[in-house]
């Protein structure tokens, strides 16, 4: 968590909120993405894997939970759009 001149209490609040949103929103969306991926019969550990980096912007300290949730959902939509062509390439 970047400090952005905020106290440890504020940083931990943002960290806890983001951690919960990732657990409740992002991870289930990624799991659903993996369940709908086409079966190739030769699945490897790296095939279909995805690294996601969540970085708190300075505005996250002023944002409420619902605003952060909306931002995470937009990120999920961008992930879906960027990986949509992935399944067609493997067929």
C-alpha positions, 0 to 999 in steps of 0.5 A: 500500500503506498503511503501517500502521506496517510496514517497506518490506520488509513492504509490498513482500512484501504487494504482491508477493503480492497482485500475483501473486494478481491475475495468477494468480486474478483476471485469468483469472476476469475474462477468463472472465467477458468470454468468456461475456458475451452478444454484442450486436453493439454492444460498446463499450469501456465495455460490460462493463468492470469496475474492481476496487480491491484494498486491503490490510487491516492483517491482510494483513501477518500473512496467509500466501499461502494466506490471501490466496489465499482472500480473493482467491477470495472477492472473485472470487465476490462479483464474479461474484455482483454481475455475474451479472444484468448479462448478462440485462439486456442481452438 
